Amino acid sequence: MIEQMAYDHTKYFAEECGVRLAGTEAVIKASDYILDYYKQHGIKTEIHEFDVPICKVIESNLKANIGGKWSELGHTPALFSKSTAKGGETFPLVFLEDGSTAAFEENDVKGKAVLIYRDVYFVYPDISMYKKLKEYGAAAVIYTTGEFHMDVPYVYANFETMDEDYTIPTAVIYYQTARELLKQDVKEIFINLQFDVAMSTSRNTIGVIEGALRPEENVIICGHLDSSMGSVGATDDAAAVAAVMELARYYQQLADAGKPPARTMRFIAWSGHECGLHGSKYYLLEHRDIFENTKFVLNYDVIGNDICSYAAIGGCMPEVESKLNEIMEEQKLKWPVIMEPQVVDALNFAAKEIAQITLFADVVRGNHTVYDNMDLISVKGFKRPIAFSKAVLDWAAGDVDIIQGYPSELTRAMKETSEMYGWGLFGLV
């Protein structure tokens, strides 16, 4: 059964490979597993290697002066943010609400650490906020989780801007911890963050089924194989890669039975997603012919959850959106189709306004933590996503014209999101 096989693949990635940071042996082990599986089923394979940064946390301490006594705070360091001075630094602490301009103007933050309420799993430390912090002279920043996150997630600043003068030491604390700091009227914080960053080689893993009628045109089905630091990433995004693998097997079986797709289908497990969408970025830059001729992208980011709902979020023209809604109705699903930017690998395809959606589960409370494990996954959790995917791919990989492009306001939003984090391919292609 396809759902059972997807579950088994997920279990292998999460429990046999474990934490799969891009550029490490664990992610290569997972890639080798995919390649072996594809070869067993007669699927043509390719690999794409590229360099990726690995951020090693040397020291990470965060303490609050509560009533004259220093207390340790549960936290994570924002990876690729700036180190503090050796041994750490003590700063006055200022609460800046949600980081609005009004809050900055009402508070003196120069040389101080600032606490900003922000669900940092959804809104990573971004360049625009770093520049605002620099403008007002803040020395360090602490963000919060969302109210219902199960633990403090690891999040990523932009590797390419970590040495810029506007990037400052950055930590994340639990939402409830922030509330306690406010209740105790904490005025002083100690931060010690020390990182070491080195480059390593990682790999995108690809299965290919050649199209019979439009072989030069591509449909890409993808998810990311790497996990975040501190997590085996069962839902984010091992289950996605497992679904990609089983869809590859399914469509190869159809091809072997004399029913090949009209368009070439590329089933891709990206690496380097967590540290800035690097895998998909470098693949597209180095495969311009594929990039130019991709007609549809079905991406996954967080699936397989046993209790959740889904949304299909992406970019396309109204005619394509209408078709996706039609498929939803045919599948008797109530998942919304939403045209808006998301910081996922599909964002790289937006630079050429390629029709794309990312299937995204709404339950992400354990993501980027130890809680994103097989306890969140079930065989049944794959049933609806895979059935919907087959219906979408039967259409997208068929002998039909797919209108490309986005409405102008959506292109602008995609570009602004790309610029906000410094990720994506706007301005590079």
C-alpha distance (Angstrom), angle and dihedral (degrees) to the residues before:
residue distance angle dihedral
M1 . . .
I2 3.79 . .
E3 3.81 94.0 .
Q4 3.80 92.4 51.3
M5 3.80 91.4 49.9
A6 3.81 90.4 50.1
Y7 3.80 89.5 51.3
D8 3.81 91.3 49.9
H9 3.82 92.1 50.4
T10 3.79 90.1 50.2
K11 3.79 91.1 50.8
Y12 3.80 90.8 51.8
F13 3.81 92.8 51.3
A14 3.81 94.1 44.8
E15 3.79 100.5 40.2
E16 3.81 107.0 23.4
C17 3.81 97.7 37.0
G18 3.82 97.9 27.2
V19 3.79 121.4 -179.4
R20 3.80 104.0 17.7
L21 3.78 108.4 -162.8
A22 3.79 111.3 -179.6
G23 3.79 110.2 -100.5
T24 3.81 95.7 27.5
E25 3.79 132.2 110.1
A26 3.82 90.7 -108.6
V27 3.80 94.4 63.2
I28 3.82 91.5 45.2
K29 3.82 89.1 51.4
A30 3.80 88.8 53.2
S31 3.81 91.0 47.3
D32 3.81 91.3 51.7
Y33 3.81 88.9 52.6
I34 3.81 90.5 55.2
L35 3.79 92.9 47.2
D36 3.81 91.8 50.4
Y37 3.81 91.0 49.3
Y38 3.78 93.1 50.1
K39 3.79 92.3 48.2
Q40 3.80 90.7 50.5
H41 3.79 88.6 57.6
G42 3.79 98.2 43.0
I43 3.78 96.1 -106.0
K44 3.79 115.9 149.9
T45 3.82 110.3 -117.9
E46 3.78 135.7 -152.8
I47 3.80 134.1 174.6
H48 3.78 129.2 -154.5
E49 3.80 118.1 -160.0
F50 3.79 125.7 -160.0
D51 3.79 140.0 157.8
V52 3.77 119.4 -95.5
P53 3.83 133.5 -179.9
I54 3.80 121.3 -113.6
C55 3.79 116.8 -158.1
K56 3.82 114.3 -151.6
V57 3.81 116.9 -164.7
I58 3.80 108.2 -137.3
E59 3.82 97.4 175.2
S60 3.79 132.8 -0.5
N61 3.79 121.0 177.3
L62 3.78 129.2 158.2
K63 3.81 122.6 178.6
A64 3.80 135.3 171.7
N65 3.79 126.5 -149.9
I66 3.81 101.1 -128.2
G67 3.78 113.2 179.7
G68 3.81 91.9 -25.6
K69 3.80 94.1 -49.4
W70 3.80 123.4 104.8
S71 3.82 112.1 -129.3
E72 3.81 126.5 -171.0
L73 3.79 115.2 -119.1
G74 3.79 124.8 -148.9
H75 3.78 106.8 -119.6
T76 3.77 147.9 133.8
P77 3.79 125.4 -127.4
A78 3.79 115.1 -121.4
L79 3.79 102.9 -113.3
F80 3.81 116.0 -121.4
S81 3.80 91.4 17.5
K82 3.80 117.1 124.5
S83 3.79 125.4 -76.1
T84 3.79 119.2 -119.7
A85 3.78 122.0 -125.3
K86 3.81 112.4 -69.4
G87 3.78 110.4 -77.7
G88 3.79 92.5 20.9
E89 3.78 135.1 -93.1
T90 3.79 136.9 -104.0
F91 3.81 117.9 -136.3
P92 3.78 138.1 177.2
L93 3.82 108.5 -107.4
V94 3.80 124.8 -130.0
F95 3.82 125.8 -175.3
L96 3.80 111.1 -136.8
E97 3.81 99.8 -177.3
D98 3.81 106.5 -140.0
G99 3.79 94.6 -16.6
S100 3.79 96.9 -98.3
T101 3.79 120.8 164.2
A102 3.80 88.1 -114.0
A103 3.82 90.5 58.6
F104 3.80 91.3 49.1
E105 3.80 91.8 49.7
E106 3.79 93.3 48.9
N107 3.82 95.4 51.3
D108 3.77 135.5 57.2
V109 3.80 103.8 -129.4
K110 3.78 100.9 161.6
G111 3.80 110.3 134.3
K112 3.81 91.3 -2.4
A113 3.79 138.0 110.5
V114 3.79 114.6 -111.7
L115 3.79 129.0 -151.4
I116 3.81 114.7 -147.5
Y117 3.79 124.4 -173.6
R118 3.77 105.8 -133.8
D119 3.79 133.4 135.7
V120 3.78 90.7 -117.1
Y121 3.81 94.1 -172.2
F122 3.81 88.0 67.9
V123 3.81 97.7 32.1
Y124 3.80 108.2 37.8
P125 3.83 121.4 -160.3
D126 3.77 99.1 -70.7
I127 3.77 137.3 -162.1
S128 3.80 95.6 -117.5
M129 3.82 92.9 55.9
Y130 3.80 92.0 43.4
K131 3.80 89.0 54.6
K132 3.79 91.0 50.1
L133 3.81 90.2 49.6
K134 3.81 88.5 51.3
E135 3.81 91.7 48.6
Y136 3.80 91.3 56.5
G137 3.81 94.5 39.5
A138 3.82 102.1 -114.1
A139 3.82 113.9 168.9
A140 3.82 100.1 -157.9
V141 3.80 138.4 1.1
I142 3.79 134.0 -144.6
Y143 3.81 120.0 -163.9
T144 3.81 129.0 -169.6
T145 3.76 136.9 -131.7
G146 3.77 121.6 -116.0
E147 3.78 114.8 -85.8
F148 3.80 95.0 -101.8
H149 3.79 102.6 38.8
M150 3.80 109.6 127.6
D151 3.81 95.2 -135.8
V152 3.79 140.4 -10.5
P153 3.83 107.9 -68.2
Y154 3.77 127.3 -145.1
V155 3.79 111.0 -115.6
Y156 3.77 133.8 -176.3
A157 3.78 134.5 -125.0
N158 3.81 118.4 -160.9
F159 3.79 112.5 -72.4
E160 3.80 91.7 -155.1
T161 3.82 92.9 58.1
M162 3.81 100.8 39.6
D163 3.80 91.5 106.4
E164 3.81 94.9 48.0
D165 3.79 115.3 112.7
Y166 3.81 91.6 -119.4
T167 3.83 94.4 59.7
I168 3.81 110.5 93.1
P169 3.83 136.2 179.4
T170 3.81 107.9 -68.8
A171 3.80 132.5 -167.8
V172 3.81 135.4 174.1
I173 3.81 126.4 -140.3
Y174 3.77 133.4 -175.4
Y175 3.79 116.5 -89.1
Q176 3.81 92.4 -118.9
T177 3.82 90.9 49.9
A178 3.79 88.7 56.9
R179 3.79 90.3 51.3
E180 3.81 90.1 52.6
L181 3.81 91.5 50.5
L182 3.78 89.4 53.3
K183 3.79 92.6 45.7
Q184 3.82 90.1 51.2
D185 3.81 90.1 45.5
V186 3.80 91.3 -129.3
K187 3.79 111.8 -164.0
E188 3.80 102.7 176.6
I189 3.79 134.7 53.5
F190 3.80 135.8 -177.3
I191 3.80 119.8 -148.0
N192 3.78 128.7 -176.1
L193 3.80 115.2 174.9
Q194 3.79 121.7 164.7
F195 3.80 122.6 175.2
D196 3.76 138.2 179.8
V197 3.81 118.4 -158.4
A198 3.80 124.0 -165.3
M199 3.78 133.7 167.9
S200 3.79 122.6 -116.9
T201 3.80 136.9 171.1
S202 3.78 119.9 -99.6
R203 3.77 133.9 174.9
N204 3.79 143.4 -133.4
T205 3.82 112.4 -145.1
I206 3.80 118.8 -145.2
G207 3.78 138.1 -171.8
V208 3.80 118.2 -168.2
I209 3.81 132.5 -159.1
E210 3.79 110.6 -175.2
G211 3.78 118.5 -129.8
A212 3.80 118.7 -120.4
L213 3.82 101.0 -152.0
R214 3.80 105.8 20.3
P215 3.82 103.0 23.1
E216 3.82 93.3 158.0
E217 3.81 90.3 60.5
N218 3.81 120.0 79.6
V219 3.77 138.1 -149.4
I220 3.80 112.1 -167.4
I221 3.79 122.6 -153.2
C222 3.80 111.1 -172.4
G223 3.78 153.4 157.9
H224 3.80 133.4 167.7
L225 3.78 123.0 -93.7
D226 3.80 97.9 -164.2
S227 3.79 121.1 86.3
S228 3.76 129.6 -152.9
M229 3.77 123.6 -98.0
G230 3.79 111.3 -80.2
S231 3.82 95.8 22.0
V232 3.80 138.5 84.9
G233 3.79 86.3 -149.3
A234 3.80 100.8 -139.2
T235 3.81 94.4 167.1
D236 3.80 94.0 20.7
D237 2.93 93.8 77.3
A238 3.81 122.3 -45.8
A239 3.80 92.3 88.4
A240 3.79 89.4 53.9
V241 3.79 92.4 55.3
A242 3.80 89.2 46.3
A243 3.81 89.6 55.3
V244 3.82 90.5 47.6
M245 3.82 89.5 53.0
E246 3.78 93.9 50.5
L247 3.79 92.8 46.6
A248 3.81 88.1 52.1
R249 3.80 90.2 52.7
Y250 3.81 91.6 46.9
Y251 3.81 94.8 51.2
Q252 3.81 92.3 43.2
Q253 3.80 88.7 55.3
L254 3.80 89.1 52.4
A255 3.81 90.3 49.4
D256 3.79 91.1 49.0
A257 3.82 88.2 52.1
G258 3.79 90.7 55.8
K259 3.81 97.5 -94.8
P260 3.82 105.0 107.0
P261 3.82 121.1 169.9
A262 3.80 118.4 -98.2
R263 3.80 91.4 -129.6
T264 3.79 127.0 45.5
M265 3.80 110.9 -97.4
R266 3.80 118.8 -147.1
F267 3.79 116.2 -165.9
I268 3.80 106.5 -161.7
A269 3.80 133.1 -174.0
W270 3.79 104.0 -163.1
S271 3.76 123.3 -150.8
G272 3.79 125.9 -162.3
H273 3.79 92.6 42.5
E274 3.79 97.7 127.8
C275 3.78 96.0 51.9
G276 3.80 94.1 52.8
L277 3.83 114.8 -49.2
H278 3.80 88.2 -76.3
G279 3.80 99.4 150.3
S280 3.79 96.4 55.9
K281 3.80 91.2 38.7
Y282 3.80 95.4 56.0
Y283 3.80 93.7 39.5
L284 3.80 91.9 56.3
L285 3.80 93.7 43.5
E286 3.79 90.5 52.0
H287 3.83 95.7 41.4
R288 3.79 101.8 47.7
D289 3.82 92.6 157.9
I290 3.81 91.0 58.8
F291 3.79 91.2 43.6
E292 3.81 92.8 50.8
N293 3.80 92.5 49.1
T294 3.80 102.2 42.5
K295 3.80 110.2 119.7
F296 3.80 102.3 178.9
V297 3.82 138.7 11.8
L298 3.80 124.7 -158.4
N299 3.79 106.5 -169.5
Y300 3.79 129.7 178.0
D301 3.77 127.2 -152.5
V302 3.82 113.5 170.9
I303 3.80 114.5 -2.0
G304 3.79 138.6 144.1
N305 3.79 95.2 64.0
D306 3.78 112.2 149.8
I307 3.81 94.8 -142.2
C308 3.79 114.5 35.8
S309 3.76 147.8 89.8
Y310 3.79 125.9 -123.8
A311 3.77 140.9 -135.7
A312 3.80 128.7 -162.0
I313 3.79 104.1 -138.6
G314 3.77 125.0 -178.9
G315 3.77 148.8 86.4
C316 3.80 134.7 -62.5
M317 3.77 143.8 117.7
P318 3.84 120.0 -76.3
E319 3.81 91.6 -102.7
V320 3.81 91.2 58.8
E321 3.78 91.9 42.9
S322 3.79 88.5 53.2
K323 3.80 90.3 52.8
L324 3.80 91.6 50.6
N325 3.79 90.1 51.0
E326 3.78 88.9 49.4
I327 3.81 89.6 54.4
M328 3.80 89.9 49.1
E329 3.79 89.6 53.6
E330 3.81 92.3 47.4
Q331 3.82 89.1 51.6
K332 3.82 89.1 48.8
L333 3.79 90.9 -123.9
K334 3.79 128.8 144.3
W335 3.79 96.9 -154.8
P336 3.80 111.0 135.6
V337 3.79 121.0 -121.1
I338 3.81 105.4 -141.2
M339 3.78 127.6 -174.3
E340 3.80 106.5 -148.8
P341 3.82 138.4 108.4
Q342 3.78 122.8 -86.0
V343 3.80 127.4 -176.1
V344 3.80 94.3 -115.8
D345 3.80 133.5 113.7
A346 3.79 90.9 -87.6
L347 3.81 87.0 69.9
N348 3.80 88.5 76.0
F349 3.81 90.1 60.4
A350 3.80 90.0 53.3
A351 3.80 89.8 73.9
K352 3.81 86.6 75.2
E353 3.81 94.5 34.2
I354 3.80 92.4 -117.4
A355 3.80 114.8 174.2
Q356 3.80 107.0 -103.0
I357 3.77 145.9 154.0
T358 3.78 134.1 -169.5
L359 3.78 117.7 -148.9
F360 3.77 104.9 -139.5
A361 3.81 130.7 -179.3
D362 3.78 117.7 -137.6
V363 3.82 96.1 -138.0
V364 3.80 108.8 83.4
R365 3.79 102.2 140.0
G366 3.80 93.6 123.7
N367 3.77 99.4 39.4
H368 3.82 119.4 130.3
T369 3.81 89.2 14.1
V370 3.80 137.1 89.0
Y371 3.81 87.8 -94.2
D372 3.79 93.1 72.2
N373 3.79 92.9 89.2
M374 3.80 138.9 116.3
D375 3.80 90.9 -68.5
L376 3.82 86.4 79.2
I377 3.81 94.7 49.9
S378 3.79 131.3 80.7
V379 3.79 136.1 171.3
K380 3.79 89.1 -118.4
G381 3.79 89.8 53.7
F382 3.82 89.5 73.2
K383 3.80 97.2 51.4
R384 3.81 101.6 84.3
P385 3.82 97.7 35.7
I386 3.81 92.4 51.5
A387 3.81 94.3 44.4
F388 3.81 90.5 50.4
S389 3.80 90.8 45.9
K390 3.80 92.6 53.1
A391 3.79 90.8 52.5
V392 3.81 91.9 49.0
L393 3.79 93.3 46.2
D394 3.80 94.3 46.0
W395 3.79 85.4 60.5
A396 3.83 100.5 36.4
A397 3.81 96.2 45.7
G398 3.78 91.9 44.5
D399 3.79 131.7 96.3
V400 3.81 94.5 -83.2
D401 3.77 133.6 114.1
I402 3.81 114.6 -111.8
I403 3.78 114.5 -158.5
Q404 3.80 111.2 -128.5
G405 3.80 129.3 -151.9
Y406 3.80 135.9 60.0
P407 3.79 134.1 -112.9
S408 3.81 107.8 -89.7
E409 3.81 94.8 -110.9
L410 3.81 90.9 53.8
T411 3.80 92.2 50.3
R412 3.78 88.7 51.5
A413 3.82 91.7 50.1
M414 3.81 91.8 48.5
K415 3.79 91.0 50.5
E416 3.80 92.8 47.8
T417 3.81 90.8 51.3
S418 3.79 90.9 49.2
E419 3.81 91.2 50.0
M420 3.82 92.1 45.2
Y421 3.80 91.3 64.8
G422 3.79 100.6 21.9
W423 3.81 88.6 -121.7
G424 3.78 126.7 121.6
L425 3.79 134.1 48.0
F426 3.80 103.5 -84.3
G427 3.80 107.4 133.0
L428 3.82 92.5 15.7
V429 3.81 100.5 76.1
